[in-house]
Amino acid sequence: MVAYVIIPGIDGSDERHWQSLWEKRWGSSAVRIAPASWSWPDLPDWAAAIQAAHETASRRDDRVALVAHSLGCWAAAHWLEQARPGAVAALLVAPPDPRGPAFPRQAAPTFAGLSARPLPCPSLMVASDDDPYCGPKASASFAHGWRARAHLVEGHGHINSAGGLGDWPTGLELLHGLVDG
């Protein structure tokens, strides 16, 4: 078995988002982060929330997978770099470009200066070729910097509930390939 740490982006993931649907599917095997700063993200607060969720998940299983979306990808990468936990895999979906024009600099200034550095665990970065928050070239450079496998999908925008993905079976297959591979 695997325990999962759910790391949404700004304001969390709504009930139609694939992260929320996966969390329901996994039941007690999933732990969602609970930062105090959902709407005005503060990186140290989010990193502390990941640490707390990881500690809870680690008590449930010795293998933990981080499942991050959007700004949560940067929080996960930052936490991994700082904490360097064992027995972790990271699925990073639709990271926004911190230097791009659509990045929410005023809402998330502590995230704006981040850059992709090698992650200490197996990781997979999934991006869409038409994400309004990050172009394919930038997402490929993040995957390279993180030393994550890259998987580009076509026409899924920001890979969120607005895209009508439902429980996103392709994403689940990618996650299982990462965790089991």
PyMOL commands that set and color helices and strands:
alter all, ss='L'
color gray80, all
select helices_A, chain A and resi 18-29+43-60+71-83+109-111+136-146+161-163+169-180
alter helices_A, ss='H'
color red, helices_A
select strands_A, chain A and resi 3-7+30-32+64-69+88-93+123-128+149-153
alter strands_A, ss='S'
color yellow, strands_A
deselect
rebuild
show_as cartoon
